[in-house]
Amino acid sequence: MSNPGCVELKKHLDHIADLEKFVNEMMHQGIVNGWDTVLEKFAQARGEIEQKMRDLGC
């Protein structure tokens, strides 16, 4: 993964994972409710990034 584009995309994937973990924890604790659509958008973004990484051969 020496391609700079791959490295940057991996950073984005890591960030999305952190955000998903945070939102899931907040929902579990009852701090926020109804954020399922936000999690769906994270999943969509993750899929798009993973596809871009495959396209780049990462």
All heavy atoms as TSV, in Angstrom:
chain	resi	resn	atom	element	x	y	z
A	1	MET	N	N	0.836	-1.186	0.000
A	1	MET	CA	C	0.000	0.000	0.000
A	1	MET	C	C	0.877	1.244	0.000
A	1	MET	O	O	0.661	2.173	0.743
A	1	MET	CB	C	-0.936	-0.022	1.206
A	1	MET	CG	C	-2.098	0.915	1.037
A	1	MET	SD	S	-3.287	1.020	2.383
A	1	MET	CE	C	-3.566	-0.598	2.926
A	2	SER	N	N	1.881	1.254	-0.859
A	2	SER	CA	C	2.780	2.400	-0.926
A	2	SER	C	C	2.195	3.535	-1.756
A	2	SER	O	O	2.702	4.650	-1.708
A	2	SER	CB	C	4.122	1.964	-1.498
A	2	SER	OG	O	3.931	1.432	-2.799
A	3	ASN	N	N	1.140	3.248	-2.509
A	3	ASN	CA	C	0.469	4.273	-3.293
A	3	ASN	C	C	-0.113	5.329	-2.347
A	3	ASN	O	O	-0.881	4.995	-1.446
A	3	ASN	CB	C	-0.638	3.610	-4.130
A	3	ASN	CG	C	-1.395	4.586	-4.998
A	3	ASN	OD1	O	-1.494	5.767	-4.709
A	3	ASN	ND2	N	-1.952	4.066	-6.072
A	4	PRO	N	N	0.241	6.613	-2.529
A	4	PRO	CA	C	-0.285	7.654	-1.634
A	4	PRO	C	C	-1.815	7.694	-1.608
A	4	PRO	O	O	-2.412	7.956	-0.566
A	4	PRO	CB	C	0.277	8.948	-2.210
A	4	PRO	CG	C	1.442	8.544	-3.034
A	4	PRO	CD	C	1.166	7.150	-3.519
A	5	GLY	N	N	-2.439	7.407	-2.741
A	5	GLY	CA	C	-3.902	7.370	-2.775
A	5	GLY	C	C	-4.450	6.275	-1.885
A	5	GLY	O	O	-5.454	6.460	-1.197
A	6	CYS	N	N	-3.771	5.137	-1.882
A	6	CYS	CA	C	-4.197	4.015	-1.040
A	6	CYS	C	C	-4.061	4.362	0.438
A	6	CYS	O	O	-4.934	4.040	1.246
A	6	CYS	CB	C	-3.380	2.776	-1.363
A	6	CYS	SG	S	-3.673	2.105	-3.015
A	7	VAL	N	N	-2.968	5.001	0.772
A	7	VAL	CA	C	-2.731	5.381	2.167
A	7	VAL	C	C	-3.817	6.345	2.635
A	7	VAL	O	O	-4.373	6.194	3.730
A	7	VAL	CB	C	-1.330	6.017	2.331
A	7	VAL	CG1	C	-1.147	6.591	3.721
A	7	VAL	CG2	C	-0.248	4.989	2.017
A	8	GLU	N	N	-4.157	7.297	1.796
A	8	GLU	CA	C	-5.181	8.285	2.153
A	8	GLU	C	C	-6.551	7.614	2.284
A	8	GLU	O	O	-7.302	7.904	3.223
A	8	GLU	CB	C	-5.231	9.398	1.095
A	8	GLU	CG	C	-5.984	10.620	1.528
A	8	GLU	CD	C	-5.366	11.326	2.723
A	8	GLU	OE1	O	-4.142	11.293	2.899
A	8	GLU	OE2	O	-6.139	11.913	3.507
A	9	LEU	N	N	-6.871	6.726	1.377
A	9	LEU	CA	C	-8.149	6.023	1.456
A	9	LEU	C	C	-8.226	5.155	2.707
A	9	LEU	O	O	-9.276	5.063	3.347
A	9	LEU	CB	C	-8.364	5.181	0.198
A	9	LEU	CG	C	-8.660	5.974	-1.077
A	9	LEU	CD1	C	-8.604	5.061	-2.292
A	9	LEU	CD2	C	-10.006	6.675	-0.997
A	10	LYS	N	N	-7.110	4.522	3.070
A	10	LYS	CA	C	-7.076	3.709	4.291
A	10	LYS	C	C	-7.337	4.580	5.517
A	10	LYS	O	O	-8.040	4.170	6.444
A	10	LYS	CB	C	-5.716	2.994	4.396
A	10	LYS	CG	C	-5.522	2.214	5.677
A	10	LYS	CD	C	-6.450	1.023	5.766
A	10	LYS	CE	C	-6.068	0.158	6.944
A	10	LYS	NZ	N	-7.156	-0.065	7.863
A	11	LYS	N	N	-6.800	5.791	5.522
A	11	LYS	CA	C	-7.058	6.727	6.632
A	11	LYS	C	C	-8.543	7.036	6.721
A	11	LYS	O	O	-9.107	7.097	7.812
A	11	LYS	CB	C	-6.265	8.020	6.445
A	11	LYS	CG	C	-4.797	7.888	6.702
A	11	LYS	CD	C	-4.096	9.219	6.501
A	11	LYS	CE	C	-2.595	9.107	6.592
A	11	LYS	NZ	N	-1.930	10.394	6.342
A	12	HIS	N	N	-9.182	7.214	5.571
A	12	HIS	CA	C	-10.623	7.485	5.555
A	12	HIS	C	C	-11.406	6.291	6.095
A	12	HIS	O	O	-12.355	6.461	6.863
A	12	HIS	CB	C	-11.097	7.836	4.145
A	12	HIS	CG	C	-10.617	9.158	3.647
A	12	HIS	ND1	N	-10.769	10.331	4.344
A	12	HIS	CD2	C	-9.979	9.490	2.505
A	12	HIS	CE1	C	-10.243	11.327	3.664
A	12	HIS	NE2	N	-9.750	10.850	2.535
A	13	LEU	N	N	-11.000	5.089	5.702
A	13	LEU	CA	C	-11.658	3.880	6.210
A	13	LEU	C	C	-11.528	3.783	7.732
A	13	LEU	O	O	-12.486	3.448	8.424
A	13	LEU	CB	C	-11.053	2.627	5.573
A	13	LEU	CG	C	-11.584	2.195	4.228
A	13	LEU	CD1	C	-10.872	0.923	3.771
A	13	LEU	CD2	C	-13.071	1.984	4.238
A	14	ASP	N	N	-10.335	4.067	8.231
A	14	ASP	CA	C	-10.108	4.029	9.681
A	14	ASP	C	C	-10.975	5.054	10.393
A	14	ASP	O	O	-11.541	4.777	11.461
A	14	ASP	CB	C	-8.633	4.268	10.005
A	14	ASP	CG	C	-7.733	3.135	9.549
A	14	ASP	OD1	O	-8.248	2.033	9.255
A	14	ASP	OD2	O	-6.513	3.359	9.477
A	15	HIS	N	N	-11.104	6.230	9.801
A	15	HIS	CA	C	-11.917	7.293	10.400
A	15	HIS	C	C	-13.392	6.887	10.434
A	15	HIS	O	O	-14.071	7.080	11.447
A	15	HIS	CB	C	-11.721	8.593	9.622
A	15	HIS	CG	C	-12.386	9.769	10.236
A	15	HIS	ND1	N	-12.024	10.289	11.451
A	15	HIS	CD2	C	-13.417	10.528	9.789
A	15	HIS	CE1	C	-12.797	11.309	11.738
A	15	HIS	NE2	N	-13.653	11.484	10.749
A	16	ILE	N	N	-13.869	6.305	9.346
A	16	ILE	CA	C	-15.262	5.846	9.308
A	16	ILE	C	C	-15.490	4.786	10.370
A	16	ILE	O	O	-16.509	4.801	11.070
A	16	ILE	CB	C	-15.632	5.327	7.905
A	16	ILE	CG1	C	-15.748	6.505	6.935
A	16	ILE	CG2	C	-16.939	4.529	7.935
A	16	ILE	CD1	C	-15.917	6.110	5.491
A	17	ALA	N	N	-14.548	3.866	10.531
A	17	ALA	CA	C	-14.668	2.821	11.552
A	17	ALA	C	C	-14.761	3.439	12.945
A	17	ALA	O	O	-15.571	3.004	13.769
A	17	ALA	CB	C	-13.498	1.856	11.467
A	18	ASP	N	N	-13.944	4.461	13.197
A	18	ASP	CA	C	-13.986	5.143	14.497
A	18	ASP	C	C	-15.338	5.819	14.713
A	18	ASP	O	O	-15.905	5.759	15.807
A	18	ASP	CB	C	-12.873	6.190	14.595
A	18	ASP	CG	C	-11.485	5.584	14.700
A	18	ASP	OD1	O	-11.377	4.387	15.041
A	18	ASP	OD2	O	-10.508	6.316	14.434
A	19	LEU	N	N	-15.852	6.460	13.676
A	19	LEU	CA	C	-17.151	7.133	13.782
A	19	LEU	C	C	-18.278	6.125	14.009
A	19	LEU	O	O	-19.173	6.364	14.836
A	19	LEU	CB	C	-17.428	7.968	12.533
A	19	LEU	CG	C	-16.577	9.217	12.368
A	19	LEU	CD1	C	-16.776	9.813	10.977
A	19	LEU	CD2	C	-16.908	10.239	13.436
A	20	GLU	N	N	-18.237	5.011	13.298
A	20	GLU	CA	C	-19.247	3.969	13.486
A	20	GLU	C	C	-19.218	3.443	14.918
A	20	GLU	O	O	-20.269	3.269	15.549
A	20	GLU	CB	C	-19.021	2.815	12.517
A	20	GLU	CG	C	-19.420	3.124	11.097
A	20	GLU	CD	C	-19.107	1.982	10.154
A	20	GLU	OE1	O	-17.983	1.443	10.202
A	20	GLU	OE2	O	-19.996	1.647	9.366
A	21	LYS	N	N	-18.033	3.199	15.412
A	21	LYS	CA	C	-17.882	2.700	16.786
A	21	LYS	C	C	-18.450	3.710	17.783
A	21	LYS	O	O	-19.175	3.342	18.707
A	21	LYS	CB	C	-16.403	2.432	17.080
A	21	LYS	CG	C	-16.131	1.847	18.433
A	21	LYS	CD	C	-14.658	1.563	18.616
A	21	LYS	CE	C	-14.373	1.070	20.027
A	21	LYS	NZ	N	-12.947	0.859	20.239
A	22	PHE	N	N	-18.152	4.984	17.566
A	22	PHE	CA	C	-18.637	6.043	18.455
A	22	PHE	C	C	-20.165	6.116	18.427
A	22	PHE	O	O	-20.813	6.139	19.480
A	22	PHE	CB	C	-18.024	7.378	18.031
A	22	PHE	CG	C	-18.526	8.558	18.808
A	22	PHE	CD1	C	-18.086	8.795	20.096
A	22	PHE	CD2	C	-19.449	9.429	18.246
A	22	PHE	CE1	C	-18.553	9.875	20.819
A	22	PHE	CE2	C	-19.922	10.516	18.961
A	22	PHE	CZ	C	-19.474	10.737	20.256
A	23	VAL	N	N	-20.749	6.146	17.244
A	23	VAL	CA	C	-22.206	6.247	17.125
A	23	VAL	C	C	-22.878	5.015	17.736
A	23	VAL	O	O	-23.869	5.143	18.465
A	23	VAL	CB	C	-22.637	6.447	15.653
A	23	VAL	CG1	C	-24.140	6.294	15.496
A	23	VAL	CG2	C	-22.192	7.815	15.159
A	24	ASN	N	N	-22.324	3.835	17.462
A	24	ASN	CA	C	-22.893	2.617	18.055
A	24	ASN	C	C	-22.856	2.667	19.575
A	24	ASN	O	O	-23.817	2.272	20.239
A	24	ASN	CB	C	-22.164	1.373	17.545
A	24	ASN	CG	C	-22.682	0.920	16.207
A	24	ASN	OD1	O	-23.881	0.905	15.974
A	24	ASN	ND2	N	-21.780	0.540	15.326
A	25	GLU	N	N	-21.766	3.145	20.132
A	25	GLU	CA	C	-21.651	3.236	21.592
A	25	GLU	C	C	-22.652	4.252	22.155
A	25	GLU	O	O	-23.289	3.999	23.178
A	25	GLU	CB	C	-20.220	3.606	21.992
A	25	GLU	CG	C	-19.988	3.636	23.481
A	25	GLU	CD	C	-20.213	2.290	24.179
A	25	GLU	OE1	O	-20.039	1.234	23.549
A	25	GLU	OE2	O	-20.587	2.307	25.370
A	26	MET	N	N	-22.810	5.372	21.482
A	26	MET	CA	C	-23.765	6.385	21.944
A	26	MET	C	C	-25.196	5.853	21.872
A	26	MET	O	O	-26.009	6.111	22.759
A	26	MET	CB	C	-23.649	7.667	21.105
A	26	MET	CG	C	-22.332	8.421	21.267
A	26	MET	SD	S	-22.009	8.994	22.935
A	26	MET	CE	C	-20.743	7.849	23.441
A	27	MET	N	N	-25.502	5.091	20.832
A	27	MET	CA	C	-26.829	4.487	20.723
A	27	MET	C	C	-27.024	3.435	21.819
A	27	MET	O	O	-28.092	3.363	22.424
A	27	MET	CB	C	-27.026	3.872	19.337
A	27	MET	CG	C	-27.210	4.905	18.247
A	27	MET	SD	S	-27.335	4.206	16.584
A	27	MET	CE	C	-28.880	3.327	16.680
A	28	HIS	N	N	-25.997	2.636	22.060
A	28	HIS	CA	C	-26.070	1.598	23.086
A	28	HIS	C	C	-26.317	2.207	24.469
A	28	HIS	O	O	-27.073	1.651	25.272
A	28	HIS	CB	C	-24.775	0.772	23.080
A	28	HIS	CG	C	-24.734	-0.294	24.122
A	28	HIS	ND1	N	-25.484	-1.447	24.039
A	28	HIS	CD2	C	-24.035	-0.377	25.281
A	28	HIS	CE1	C	-25.248	-2.183	25.107
A	28	HIS	NE2	N	-24.367	-1.560	25.874
A	29	GLN	N	N	-25.699	3.332	24.728
A	29	GLN	CA	C	-25.857	3.999	26.022
A	29	GLN	C	C	-27.143	4.816	26.095
A	29	GLN	O	O	-27.466	5.353	27.140
A	29	GLN	CB	C	-24.659	4.909	26.298
A	29	GLN	CG	C	-23.376	4.162	26.539
A	29	GLN	CD	C	-22.212	5.098	26.835
A	29	GLN	OE1	O	-22.380	6.254	27.164
A	29	GLN	NE2	N	-21.007	4.569	26.696
A	30	GLY	N	N	-27.851	4.931	24.981
A	30	GLY	CA	C	-29.103	5.681	24.972
A	30	GLY	C	C	-28.917	7.180	24.866
A	30	GLY	O	O	-29.845	7.941	25.100
A	31	ILE	N	N	-27.717	7.619	24.536
A	31	ILE	CA	C	-27.431	9.052	24.427
A	31	ILE	C	C	-28.045	9.620	23.156
A	31	ILE	O	O	-28.538	10.740	23.144
A	31	ILE	CB	C	-25.909	9.303	24.492
A	31	ILE	CG1	C	-25.394	8.895	25.888
A	31	ILE	CG2	C	-25.584	10.755	24.180
A	31	ILE	CD1	C	-23.896	8.896	26.021
A	32	VAL	N	N	-28.010	8.851	22.086
A	32	VAL	CA	C	-28.654	9.241	20.828
A	32	VAL	C	C	-29.539	8.089	20.369
A	32	VAL	O	O	-29.275	6.932	20.662
A	32	VAL	CB	C	-27.639	9.602	19.717
A	32	VAL	CG1	C	-26.819	10.810	20.101
A	32	VAL	CG2	C	-26.738	8.427	19.386
A	33	ASN	N	N	-30.597	8.417	19.661
A	33	ASN	CA	C	-31.512	7.410	19.137
A	33	ASN	C	C	-31.786	7.695	17.677
A	33	ASN	O	O	-31.699	8.842	17.232
A	33	ASN	CB	C	-32.836	7.434	19.909
A	33	ASN	CG	C	-32.675	6.989	21.337
A	33	ASN	OD1	O	-32.076	5.963	21.598
A	33	ASN	ND2	N	-33.205	7.769	22.263
A	34	GLY	N	N	-32.114	6.660	16.934
A	34	GLY	CA	C	-32.531	6.834	15.560
A	34	GLY	C	C	-31.428	7.233	14.598
A	34	GLY	O	O	-31.690	7.874	13.586
A	35	TRP	N	N	-30.207	6.865	14.894
A	35	TRP	CA	C	-29.088	7.214	14.023
A	35	TRP	C	C	-28.770	6.100	13.038
A	35	TRP	O	O	-27.682	6.042	12.482
A	35	TRP	CB	C	-27.863	7.562	14.870
A	35	TRP	CG	C	-27.916	8.946	15.433
A	35	TRP	CD1	C	-28.986	9.556	15.998
A	35	TRP	CD2	C	-26.854	9.897	15.483
A	35	TRP	NE1	N	-28.656	10.818	16.404
A	35	TRP	CE2	C	-27.340	11.051	16.095
A	35	TRP	CE3	C	-25.536	9.862	15.067
A	35	TRP	CZ2	C	-26.562	12.171	16.291
A	35	TRP	CZ3	C	-24.754	10.980	15.276
A	35	TRP	CH2	C	-25.261	12.131	15.876
A	36	ASP	N	N	-29.742	5.235	12.807
A	36	ASP	CA	C	-29.520	4.126	11.883
A	36	ASP	C	C	-29.198	4.619	10.480
A	36	ASP	O	O	-28.375	4.022	9.787
A	36	ASP	CB	C	-30.745	3.212	11.847
A	36	ASP	CG	C	-31.000	2.550	13.187
A	36	ASP	OD1	O	-30.018	2.210	13.880
A	36	ASP	OD2	O	-32.176	2.378	13.549
A	37	THR	N	N	-29.831	5.716	10.069
A	37	THR	CA	C	-29.546	6.249	8.736
A	37	THR	C	C	-28.115	6.761	8.649
A	37	THR	O	O	-27.490	6.664	7.586
A	37	THR	CB	C	-30.530	7.366	8.335
A	37	THR	OG1	O	-30.521	8.386	9.315
A	37	THR	CG2	C	-31.943	6.823	8.194
A	38	VAL	N	N	-27.598	7.286	9.740
A	38	VAL	CA	C	-26.202	7.742	9.768
A	38	VAL	C	C	-25.275	6.540	9.590
A	38	VAL	O	O	-24.326	6.583	8.802
A	38	VAL	CB	C	-25.882	8.491	11.085
A	38	VAL	CG1	C	-24.395	8.801	11.196
A	38	VAL	CG2	C	-26.707	9.763	11.190
A	39	LEU	N	N	-25.586	5.455	10.290
A	39	LEU	CA	C	-24.774	4.242	10.158
A	39	LEU	C	C	-24.863	3.682	8.741
A	39	LEU	O	O	-23.872	3.173	8.209
A	39	LEU	CB	C	-25.216	3.200	11.186
A	39	LEU	CG	C	-24.916	3.558	12.643
A	39	LEU	CD1	C	-25.523	2.519	13.571
A	39	LEU	CD2	C	-23.423	3.692	12.887
A	40	GLU	N	N	-26.031	3.798	8.116
A	40	GLU	CA	C	-26.185	3.352	6.726
A	40	GLU	C	C	-25.293	4.184	5.796
A	40	GLU	O	O	-24.685	3.650	4.867
A	40	GLU	CB	C	-27.636	3.464	6.285
A	40	GLU	CG	C	-28.552	2.438	6.930
A	40	GLU	CD	C	-30.019	2.702	6.641
A	40	GLU	OE1	O	-30.343	3.548	5.786
A	40	GLU	OE2	O	-30.855	2.048	7.290
A	41	LYS	N	N	-25.228	5.484	6.038
A	41	LYS	CA	C	-24.373	6.350	5.219
A	41	LYS	C	C	-22.903	6.006	5.421
A	41	LYS	O	O	-22.126	6.030	4.467
A	41	LYS	CB	C	-24.621	7.833	5.551
A	41	LYS	CG	C	-25.963	8.338	5.115
A	41	LYS	CD	C	-26.065	8.368	3.616
A	41	LYS	CE	C	-27.374	8.975	3.170
A	41	LYS	NZ	N	-27.521	8.950	1.723
A	42	PHE	N	N	-22.511	5.703	6.655
A	42	PHE	CA	C	-21.137	5.271	6.908
A	42	PHE	C	C	-20.838	3.995	6.126
A	42	PHE	O	O	-19.776	3.864	5.512
A	42	PHE	CB	C	-20.895	5.013	8.400
A	42	PHE	CG	C	-20.808	6.254	9.257
A	42	PHE	CD1	C	-21.159	6.196	10.597
A	42	PHE	CD2	C	-20.372	7.462	8.752
A	42	PHE	CE1	C	-21.073	7.319	11.404
A	42	PHE	CE2	C	-20.288	8.585	9.553
A	42	PHE	CZ	C	-20.636	8.518	10.879
A	43	ALA	N	N	-21.780	3.041	6.145
A	43	ALA	CA	C	-21.595	1.784	5.429
A	43	ALA	C	C	-21.482	2.038	3.925
A	43	ALA	O	O	-20.649	1.424	3.243
A	43	ALA	CB	C	-22.742	0.825	5.734
A	44	GLN	N	N	-22.295	2.942	3.423
A	44	GLN	CA	C	-22.243	3.287	2.001
A	44	GLN	C	C	-20.887	3.896	1.654
A	44	GLN	O	O	-20.264	3.528	0.652
A	44	GLN	CB	C	-23.362	4.268	1.664
A	44	GLN	CG	C	-23.389	4.702	0.230
A	44	GLN	CD	C	-24.482	5.736	-0.037
A	44	GLN	OE1	O	-25.285	6.063	0.831
A	44	GLN	NE2	N	-24.503	6.259	-1.236
A	45	ALA	N	N	-20.425	4.821	2.481
A	45	ALA	CA	C	-19.130	5.465	2.240
A	45	ALA	C	C	-18.002	4.442	2.303
A	45	ALA	O	O	-17.092	4.459	1.476
A	45	ALA	CB	C	-18.897	6.579	3.256
A	46	ARG	N	N	-18.080	3.533	3.278
A	46	ARG	CA	C	-17.060	2.494	3.408
A	46	ARG	C	C	-17.020	1.644	2.142
A	46	ARG	O	O	-15.948	1.352	1.605
A	46	ARG	CB	C	-17.336	1.631	4.642
A	46	ARG	CG	C	-16.257	0.617	4.918
A	46	ARG	CD	C	-16.492	-0.198	6.179
A	46	ARG	NE	N	-17.751	-0.904	6.157
A	46	ARG	CZ	C	-18.813	-0.617	6.905
A	46	ARG	NH1	N	-18.756	0.378	7.765
A	46	ARG	NH2	N	-19.930	-1.320	6.820
A	47	GLY	N	N	-18.189	1.267	1.630
A	47	GLY	CA	C	-18.255	0.476	0.411
A	47	GLY	C	C	-17.655	1.201	-0.782
A	47	GLY	O	O	-16.926	0.606	-1.592
A	48	GLU	N	N	-17.934	2.498	-0.887
A	48	GLU	CA	C	-17.385	3.284	-1.992
A	48	GLU	C	C	-15.863	3.396	-1.901
A	48	GLU	O	O	-15.158	3.295	-2.909
A	48	GLU	CB	C	-18.018	4.666	-2.014
A	48	GLU	CG	C	-19.491	4.653	-2.406
A	48	GLU	CD	C	-20.169	5.996	-2.244
A	48	GLU	OE1	O	-19.487	7.009	-1.936
A	48	GLU	OE2	O	-21.398	6.054	-2.411
A	49	ILE	N	N	-15.359	3.589	-0.691
A	49	ILE	CA	C	-13.914	3.694	-0.502
A	49	ILE	C	C	-13.246	2.358	-0.801
A	49	ILE	O	O	-12.211	2.303	-1.462
A	49	ILE	CB	C	-13.574	4.176	0.924
A	49	ILE	CG1	C	-14.020	5.630	1.103
A	49	ILE	CG2	C	-12.091	4.032	1.220
A	49	ILE	CD1	C	-13.980	6.129	2.532
A	50	GLU	N	N	-13.858	1.271	-0.311
A	50	GLU	CA	C	-13.286	-0.050	-0.576
A	50	GLU	C	C	-13.263	-0.335	-2.081
A	50	GLU	O	O	-12.298	-0.917	-2.584
A	50	GLU	CB	C	-14.064	-1.118	0.182
A	50	GLU	CG	C	-13.822	-1.069	1.676
A	50	GLU	CD	C	-14.751	-1.947	2.476
A	50	GLU	OE1	O	-15.781	-2.424	1.927
A	50	GLU	OE2	O	-14.473	-2.172	3.680
A	51	GLN	N	N	-14.308	0.057	-2.799
A	51	GLN	CA	C	-14.342	-0.141	-4.245
A	51	GLN	C	C	-13.237	0.665	-4.921
A	51	GLN	O	O	-12.540	0.186	-5.809
A	51	GLN	CB	C	-15.705	0.247	-4.827
A	51	GLN	CG	C	-15.808	0.038	-6.318
A	51	GLN	CD	C	-15.584	-1.400	-6.739
A	51	GLN	OE1	O	-16.212	-2.306	-6.181
A	51	GLN	NE2	N	-14.717	-1.629	-7.705
A	52	LYS	N	N	-13.074	1.905	-4.491
A	52	LYS	CA	C	-12.020	2.765	-5.059
A	52	LYS	C	C	-10.637	2.143	-4.803
A	52	LYS	O	O	-9.776	2.150	-5.680
A	52	LYS	CB	C	-12.107	4.163	-4.459
A	52	LYS	CG	C	-11.111	5.142	-4.992
A	52	LYS	CD	C	-11.360	5.468	-6.447
A	52	LYS	CE	C	-10.451	6.571	-6.918
A	52	LYS	NZ	N	-10.588	6.847	-8.340
A	53	MET	N	N	-10.452	1.571	-3.598
A	53	MET	CA	C	-9.185	0.928	-3.279
A	53	MET	C	C	-8.949	-0.281	-4.184
A	53	MET	O	O	-7.835	-0.480	-4.660
A	53	MET	CB	C	-9.150	0.529	-1.803
A	53	MET	CG	C	-9.058	1.722	-0.874
A	53	MET	SD	S	-9.090	1.252	0.865
A	53	MET	CE	C	-7.389	0.708	1.069
A	54	ARG	N	N	-10.002	-1.068	-4.431
A	54	ARG	CA	C	-9.861	-2.202	-5.349
A	54	ARG	C	C	-9.509	-1.713	-6.751
A	54	ARG	O	O	-8.663	-2.301	-7.420
A	54	ARG	CB	C	-11.154	-3.026	-5.378
A	54	ARG	CG	C	-11.314	-3.935	-4.170
A	54	ARG	CD	C	-12.448	-4.917	-4.350
A	54	ARG	NE	N	-13.758	-4.282	-4.427
A	54	ARG	CZ	C	-14.506	-3.936	-3.387
A	54	ARG	NH1	N	-14.066	-4.153	-2.152
A	54	ARG	NH2	N	-15.684	-3.384	-3.563
A	55	ASP	N	N	-10.173	-0.636	-7.171
A	55	ASP	CA	C	-9.904	-0.076	-8.502
A	55	ASP	C	C	-8.446	0.369	-8.636
A	55	ASP	O	O	-7.844	0.262	-9.709
A	55	ASP	CB	C	-10.827	1.104	-8.798
A	55	ASP	CG	C	-12.294	0.692	-8.951
A	55	ASP	OD1	O	-12.566	-0.522	-9.086
A	55	ASP	OD2	O	-13.151	1.594	-8.933
A	56	LEU	N	N	-7.891	0.891	-7.537
A	56	LEU	CA	C	-6.499	1.350	-7.538
A	56	LEU	C	C	-5.511	0.211	-7.306
A	56	LEU	O	O	-4.302	0.402	-7.408
A	56	LEU	CB	C	-6.295	2.425	-6.459
A	56	LEU	CG	C	-6.964	3.772	-6.696
A	56	LEU	CD1	C	-6.798	4.663	-5.463
A	56	LEU	CD2	C	-6.386	4.456	-7.922
A	57	GLY	N	N	-6.010	-0.958	-6.971
A	57	GLY	CA	C	-5.144	-2.100	-6.714
A	57	GLY	C	C	-4.486	-2.048	-5.345
A	57	GLY	O	O	-3.381	-2.565	-5.160
A	58	CYS	N	N	-5.144	-1.441	-4.411
A	58	CYS	CA	C	-4.590	-1.318	-3.053
A	58	CYS	C	C	-4.676	-2.639	-2.311
A	58	CYS	O	O	-5.572	-3.401	-2.479
A	58	CYS	CB	C	-5.351	-0.266	-2.247
A	58	CYS	SG	S	-5.296	1.382	-2.971
